[in-house]
Amino acid sequence: MTGEAGAESAFVSAMLIPRTAREFPSCRYLLLIVARLMAAPVASKQPIRTACDRCHELKERCVRASANGACTRCSRLSLVCSTIRPVRPAGRRPRHRLQSASGTSSSSTTVENSALDIGAWLNDVPDLPPEEKELLMYLLDRPENLEFYVVSPVFRDAEQQSLAASLRSAWPVLKDAYLAYASTLKLLHRPDIAMEVDKSATLRHASSAMKMLRSLPVANSKDAVICLILGRALALSVYAAVGSGVADICHHCLRITSPFVDSSIPCADAEPWWSFLVMLETMDCVVHRRVPTVRIQLRDLKRVDRYLGLCLPLLPYYYDLCVMSHSLVNTTDASYLVRIEERLNGIHTAVEAWQPSHRDHLVDQFQSADIVNLLAQAKVYRLAALLVSHRLRFTFGQQDIQADIWSKEIMMELKLAQRVTKRPMQCVTLPFLVAAIEIRDPMKRVEAFQTVEDYVDRFAPLVQKAAKTFLSRVWRERDSLLTSCWFDSVYKPCVVLHYTDAA
């Protein structure tokens, strides 16, 4: 390896591995990943592991010099040595659908059949206009269109199939939310057809979906799942197309479904939608100093979430930080402030000790680039929680050196992950903004400003624009000593955007 490639390999080896090893002691996965990404394939001579039919039936050891040669046992007994039975690939059977090197799912046949099924089903839906069917097929027939919303391509097929199955079971309830979602998705992937998309129809579908959500009765767990799916589709379409009102959607869905969805062990059908809405509302509450609706608790801390990857166990800490932030705004009692300080110290200690849990099959389930991004995402969310906790205790001008260290760590991790994987990282808006706020060097601020499109939700151009406005104003307020903490700035950033043209 020479030239630029050699320099990049040396840079990653010198920077990424040692820092990750210090943060996460269980870094054997990352070491394997970097080796896979940076090293050329090396041929190796391995013994033949497929037993012939006779040895397999007798459960005897089968020794052969080559795949086409006779084994020693059949040769010794003058038997015909053959292998005509179906042979299962060697190794453990993966518990999840694997991703091939080309990025397509190994269950492509299942996905194609699912697409055919949903297409045939939509053909039988009475009074469905052709343009609406086309929109729904754009959402339900192309898993690759969902790449902006999931942390790994491994989850795209599951996301698409979940959406399709839910629409079949609750067509009148979900139709308008899906159409609004599909319209914003199509605009995101095809900005060149913006003039062809009927934006008034998109807003009409979103409005109808909002009315449906507010009037939807939730009397059991099945109703709760439908409500969560409706709320999630509506939240994403509003988030991308309008930007305001998303927190209200999340709060409403979580409030009316919480009696039927156990927050400690969500049911399999509700789990992805539930965790997404909890995450979206919690991140908004961090910004606006409000208390989230739900403090999610997960028994399976090793689960890889479809949207938050390995970070889901950090959400309870973010919830606690929101409670502490809200309390600081609404109390002046000295004794209570002391208790808040003690609680913040406890949260800080717990987050500092946290590291993502890994299952043994993580390497088998995901591609190398996916694991790099998953580990980097976990690290930046952990560092962002430390930085939020720090700024709740210390204003601008106090303990800035420590804040600078965490800010640089977050920015470096984002940059390194993108450089190694050549792919953007999903769902890192909050860590990026929290880190960018701390930058004081003018040239570094320019660099951060130019990377907003890389790290702020790529499916929400309005949110990216508002993030730039927010950073510019907070930097100016900090330099002019007009604010002592970004939490108190009147110009709030994402996750939920209250955007106006005047701003």
C-alpha positions, 0 to 999 in steps of 0.5 A: 500500500503506497501513496495516498492509500498508505497515508490514509491507512497509517492515519486510521491506524494511528488515530482511530484504533487507539482512541476507540480502544481507550473509549471502548475496551471491547474493540476487537470488532473495530480492529477486524473492520479496519483490517478488512477495509484496509488490507487486500484479500489474502488467499488461504489454504483451508481443509475441505470441510464438506463430508461425503454422503457416506461419512455424513450419514455415519457421522464419521470424519471425512478426510479428502485431499481435494473437493473432487477426490475420494475420501480416505475411508471410501478409498480404503473400503473401495466404495464410491465416494460422492456428495450429492445431498444439498450442503448447508454453508459452513459456519453458524446460521445467522439469526438475521438476514445477511447483507451481500457485498453488493449491498443487496439483501440475501432475501431479495426473492422475498422482497421481490415477491413482497413487491409483487404482492403489494402491487397486486393488492393495490390494483384491487383497491377500489377508487385508487387514482394511478398517481397515488398508486405510483406514490405508494409503490415508490415507498413500498417497492423500493427499499433502497429509497429508505436509506436516509432513515435507517442506520444500515442497509441491513434494515431497509428490507425489514423497514419496507416490509413492515410498512407494506404489511401495516398498510394492508391491515389498516388501509383507511387509517394509514393511506394519507400518512403514507402518501404524504411520506411517499411524496416527501421521499420522492422529492428528496430523491428526485429534486429535479421533479419538484415542479411535477409534484403536487405540493398542495396534494402532499399538504392535503394528505398530511392534514388528513393524516393529522386529523386521523391521528387525533381522532384515532381510538386506541383501545388495545395493543393492536390499535397502539401499533397502528397509531405508532406507525401512523405517527411515525410516517406523519412525523417524517413527512412533516419533519422533511416538508414543514419542520414544525409540529413534530414534537407534538406528533411524538408526544401525542402518539407516545401519550395515548399508546403508553398504557398498551406498550410496555416501555421496558419491553416493547412488543416486537411489532411496536418496538421500531416505531416506539423507539423512533418516536421516543428518540425524536421527542427526546432530542427535541426536549434536549434543545427546548429544555422540556421533559419527554413523555417517556423514559424508555427502558430496554431489557435487551441492551445488546439490541441493534436499533433500526434507527439509533443503532447501538445508542438506544440504551443512552436514551434514558440518560438523555431523558434524565438530562432533559429533566435536570435541564427543565428543573434548572429553568424552573427553580431557584431553591438553593437546596434543590439546586444542590440536589440537581448538581448531585444528580448531574454528577451521577448522570455524568459518571454513568455516561462516562462509564457506558460502552455499547454492548456487542453480540457475538454475531455482530460481525456476521450480521453487518458489513464492515462499513456498517459496524464502523458507523455503528460504533462511531454513532455510539461514541458521538452520542455518548460524548454529546451526552457528556457535553450536554451534562457539562454545559448544564453545570458550566456556562460559556467561559467556564471549563471550556477546555474540557468542552473543547476536548469533547467537541473535537472528539465528536468532530474527529469521530464523524470525520474518521468514520466517513473517511473510512467507510465512504458513507454518511452516518445517519441520525447524528444531528444532535451530536454534531450540533452540540459539538459545533456550538463549542467551536471558537476557531474561525476556520474550524467554524467555516469547516463545520458550517460546510459539513452541515449537509453531511451530518444534519438529517439529509432527508430534511433540507429545511432543517439543514438550513435552520441548523446553519442559521442557528450555529451562526447566531449562537456563535455570534451571541457567544462571541458578543457575550450575549448568552452564557449557554446555548440552551438559553438562546432564543434561536432553537435548532433541530431536531424540531424546526420552528422555521420561518422565511424571515429567520 
